Amino acid sequence: MRDFMGQLRGRLLKLRCPTARIERLVHELADHREDLKQAGLAEGLSEADAEARADASLGDPLVLAEQTMMSVRRSTWWGRHCVVTFGLLPILACLLWYLMLLCEMLLVYALGYGCNREKLHVAASNPVTLHHLLLAFRFTDYFGVVLVALLFFWLAQRTAVKLRWMVISCAIWSLMAVIFWAELKPNTITASETGLTLTAGGTLSTDLASMPWFRATIPVLVAGAGYVIQCRAVRRRLQRATAG
């Protein structure tokens, strides 16, 4: 019994099955095995024969783990439509990124300057204030890229899909981070007055040195860090399961 459950638990952990689902499945199988064992004893079998028949009825734990993972992946819309979730949604996530930048600028404008354009121009003409505005914009830019990368990593973990789908979504979002861009820069209105201009677009430059490679590496770093943390967590759980 312990060997069967140990193999099942270990395989499910390696397949990145959610811990709550593993515990529930192991508990249900333990109860089911006990029912099979009691049925065998009621038929006059010895305890050893009843346990052997119960284990045989449950089947191969490795096969059962694979079947369970298929069920987990198909239990959500995201898992049933991996091409849409991890292939198309990263492209649509660019809209979310642009929306975040727009909302951030509108919030700064509304809270800090109301509807007073002169106040905004005065702030933009101040080097210190302008630096803070540009820094806040750049932070929001990077934060949006990180947030989208975390979203798809969470979806991959939640649906327990195979590693290749997480890699695909990461690669697509990195490409989107290179192609699509937004920039906030000062705009000289008069000799003594400066405004702010928000520009956004999508280009794929042939000048590799000018491409925003740091933004492109953010999804890779997020996915890589998450994967390493997840592997360490699985390793610790396997060690606890083996020790138990």
C-alpha positions as CSV (number, residue, x, y, z in Angstrom):
1,M,0.0,0.0,0.0
2,R,2.7,2.5,1.0
3,D,4.7,1.6,-2.1
4,F,1.7,2.1,-4.4
5,M,0.8,5.5,-2.8
6,G,4.4,6.5,-2.8
7,Q,4.9,5.9,-6.5
8,L,1.6,7.6,-7.3
9,R,2.4,10.7,-5.1
10,G,6.0,10.9,-6.5
11,R,4.9,10.7,-10.1
12,L,2.1,13.3,-9.6
13,L,4.6,15.6,-8.0
14,K,7.1,15.3,-10.9
15,L,4.2,16.0,-13.3
16,R,3.5,19.2,-11.3
17,C,0.1,18.2,-10.2
18,P,-1.4,20.7,-7.6
19,T,-0.7,19.6,-4.1
20,A,-4.4,19.8,-3.0
21,R,-5.4,17.5,-5.9
22,I,-2.7,15.0,-4.9
23,E,-3.8,14.8,-1.3
24,R,-7.4,14.4,-2.3
25,L,-6.6,11.7,-4.8
26,V,-4.4,9.7,-2.3
27,H,-7.1,10.0,0.3
28,E,-9.8,8.8,-2.1
29,L,-7.7,5.9,-3.3
30,A,-6.8,4.8,0.2
31,D,-10.5,4.6,1.1
32,H,-11.3,2.8,-2.2
33,R,-8.5,0.3,-1.5
34,E,-9.8,-0.3,1.9
35,D,-13.3,-1.0,0.5
36,L,-11.8,-3.5,-2.0
37,K,-9.9,-5.2,0.7
38,Q,-12.9,-5.5,2.9
39,A,-14.9,-6.9,0.0
40,G,-12.2,-9.5,-0.5
41,L,-12.2,-10.5,3.2
42,A,-16.0,-10.8,3.0
43,E,-15.6,-13.3,0.2
44,G,-13.3,-15.4,2.4
45,L,-9.9,-14.3,1.1
46,S,-7.0,-14.1,3.4
47,E,-5.8,-10.6,4.3
48,A,-2.7,-10.9,2.1
49,D,-4.8,-12.1,-0.9
50,A,-7.4,-9.4,-0.3
51,E,-4.7,-6.7,-0.3
52,A,-3.1,-8.2,-3.5
53,R,-6.4,-8.2,-5.3
54,A,-7.1,-4.6,-4.2
55,D,-3.7,-3.4,-5.5
56,A,-4.3,-5.2,-8.8
57,S,-7.7,-3.6,-9.1
58,L,-6.3,-0.2,-8.6
59,G,-3.8,-0.7,-11.5
60,D,-0.4,0.7,-12.2
61,P,0.3,3.8,-10.1
62,L,2.3,5.4,-12.9
63,V,-0.5,4.9,-15.4
64,L,-3.0,6.2,-12.9
65,A,-0.9,9.3,-12.4
66,E,-0.8,10.0,-16.1
67,Q,-4.6,9.6,-16.3
68,T,-5.1,11.9,-13.4
69,M,-2.9,14.6,-15.0
70,M,-5.0,14.3,-18.2
71,S,-8.1,14.8,-16.1
72,V,-6.6,17.8,-14.3
73,R,-5.5,19.5,-17.5
74,R,-8.9,19.0,-19.0
75,S,-10.8,20.2,-15.9
76,T,-10.4,23.9,-16.9
77,W,-11.1,25.8,-20.1
78,W,-7.4,27.0,-20.1
79,G,-6.1,23.5,-20.0
80,R,-8.5,22.2,-22.7
81,H,-7.5,25.1,-25.1
82,C,-3.7,25.3,-24.7
83,V,-3.1,26.8,-28.1
84,V,-5.4,29.7,-27.3
85,T,-4.3,30.2,-23.8
86,F,-0.5,30.0,-24.3
87,G,-0.3,30.8,-28.0
88,L,-2.8,33.6,-28.7
89,L,-3.4,35.2,-25.3
90,P,0.2,36.5,-24.9
91,I,-0.4,38.5,-28.1
92,L,-3.7,39.9,-26.7
93,A,-1.8,40.7,-23.4
94,C,-0.2,43.6,-25.2
95,L,-3.6,45.4,-25.0
96,L,-3.5,44.8,-21.2
97,W,0.0,46.3,-21.1
98,Y,-1.0,49.4,-23.0
99,L,-4.1,49.8,-20.8
100,M,-2.0,49.7,-17.7
101,L,0.3,52.4,-19.0
102,L,-2.6,54.6,-20.0
103,C,-4.4,54.1,-16.7
104,E,-1.2,54.9,-14.8
105,M,-0.7,58.2,-16.7
106,L,-4.3,59.2,-16.3
107,L,-4.1,58.5,-12.6
108,V,-0.9,60.6,-12.2
109,Y,-2.5,63.3,-14.2
110,A,-5.8,63.2,-12.3
111,L,-4.4,62.9,-8.8
112,G,-1.4,65.2,-9.2
113,Y,-2.5,67.8,-11.6
114,G,-6.3,67.6,-11.9
115,C,-7.4,69.2,-15.2
116,N,-4.8,72.0,-14.9
117,R,-2.5,71.7,-17.9
118,E,-0.4,74.6,-16.8
119,K,0.4,72.7,-13.6
120,L,1.4,69.7,-15.6
121,H,3.6,71.8,-17.8
122,V,5.3,73.4,-14.8
123,A,6.0,70.0,-13.3
124,A,7.4,68.7,-16.7
125,S,9.7,71.8,-16.8
126,N,11.1,70.9,-13.4
127,P,14.0,68.4,-13.9
128,V,13.4,66.6,-10.6
129,T,9.7,66.2,-11.1
130,L,10.2,65.2,-14.7
131,H,12.7,62.6,-13.7
132,H,10.2,61.1,-11.2
133,L,7.4,61.0,-13.8
134,L,9.6,59.3,-16.3
135,L,10.8,56.8,-13.6
136,A,7.2,56.0,-12.6
137,F,6.4,55.4,-16.2
138,R,9.3,53.1,-16.8
139,F,8.5,51.2,-13.6
140,T,4.9,50.7,-14.8
141,D,6.3,49.6,-18.1
142,Y,8.5,46.9,-16.6
143,F,5.8,46.0,-14.0
144,G,3.3,45.3,-16.7
145,V,5.7,43.0,-18.5
146,V,6.4,41.2,-15.2
147,L,2.7,41.0,-14.4
148,V,1.8,39.4,-17.7
149,A,4.7,36.9,-17.4
150,L,3.5,36.0,-13.9
151,L,-0.1,35.5,-15.2
152,F,0.9,32.9,-17.8
153,F,3.3,31.2,-15.4
154,W,0.4,30.9,-12.9
155,L,-1.9,29.6,-15.6
156,A,0.6,27.0,-16.6
157,Q,1.0,25.9,-13.0
158,R,-2.8,26.0,-12.3
159,T,-3.6,23.9,-15.3
160,A,-0.6,21.6,-14.8
161,V,0.2,21.7,-18.6
162,K,3.4,20.4,-20.0
163,L,6.5,22.5,-19.8
164,R,6.5,23.3,-23.5
165,W,3.4,25.4,-23.2
166,M,5.0,27.6,-20.6
167,V,8.1,27.9,-22.8
168,I,5.9,28.9,-25.8
169,S,4.0,31.6,-23.9
170,C,7.2,32.9,-22.5
171,A,8.8,33.1,-26.0
172,I,5.8,34.8,-27.5
173,W,5.6,37.4,-24.7
174,S,9.3,38.1,-25.0
175,L,8.8,38.7,-28.7
176,M,5.9,41.0,-28.0
177,A,8.0,42.9,-25.4
178,V,10.6,43.6,-28.2
179,I,8.2,44.5,-31.0
180,F,5.7,46.7,-29.1
181,W,6.8,49.7,-27.1
182,A,5.6,52.8,-25.3
183,E,7.6,55.9,-24.4
184,L,7.0,59.0,-22.4
185,K,9.3,61.8,-23.3
186,P,9.4,65.6,-22.7
187,N,8.1,67.8,-25.5
188,T,9.3,71.4,-25.7
189,I,6.4,73.7,-26.2
190,T,8.1,77.1,-25.7
191,A,11.5,78.1,-24.6
192,S,10.4,78.1,-21.0
193,E,7.6,75.5,-21.1
194,T,7.8,71.7,-21.4
195,G,5.1,69.2,-22.0
196,L,4.9,65.4,-22.0
197,T,4.2,63.2,-25.0
198,L,3.1,59.5,-24.7
199,T,3.9,57.5,-27.8
200,A,3.3,53.8,-28.5
201,G,3.7,51.5,-31.4
202,G,5.1,48.3,-32.8
203,T,8.3,47.9,-34.8
204,L,10.9,45.3,-35.4
205,S,14.2,47.1,-36.0
206,T,17.1,45.6,-37.9
207,D,19.4,47.5,-35.5
208,L,19.9,44.9,-32.8
209,A,21.7,47.3,-30.5
210,S,18.7,49.6,-30.3
211,M,16.2,46.9,-29.5
212,P,14.8,46.7,-25.9
213,W,16.5,43.5,-24.9
214,F,16.1,44.1,-21.2
215,R,12.3,44.0,-21.6
216,A,12.6,40.9,-23.7
217,T,14.5,39.1,-20.9
218,I,12.0,39.9,-18.2
219,P,9.5,37.1,-19.2
220,V,12.5,34.6,-19.4
221,L,13.7,35.6,-16.0
222,V,10.3,35.4,-14.4
223,A,9.5,32.0,-16.0
224,G,13.0,30.7,-15.1
225,A,12.9,31.8,-11.5
226,G,9.4,30.4,-11.1
227,Y,10.5,27.1,-12.6
228,V,13.5,26.8,-10.3
229,I,11.4,27.6,-7.3
230,Q,8.8,25.0,-8.3
231,C,11.4,22.3,-8.9
232,R,12.9,22.9,-5.5
233,A,9.4,22.7,-3.9
234,V,8.8,19.4,-5.7
235,R,12.1,18.1,-4.6
236,R,11.4,18.9,-0.9
237,R,7.9,17.3,-1.2
238,L,9.4,14.2,-2.7
239,Q,12.0,14.0,0.1
240,R,9.2,14.3,2.7
241,A,7.1,11.7,1.0
242,T,10.0,9.3,0.8
243,A,10.9,9.9,4.5
244,G,7.3,9.4,5.5
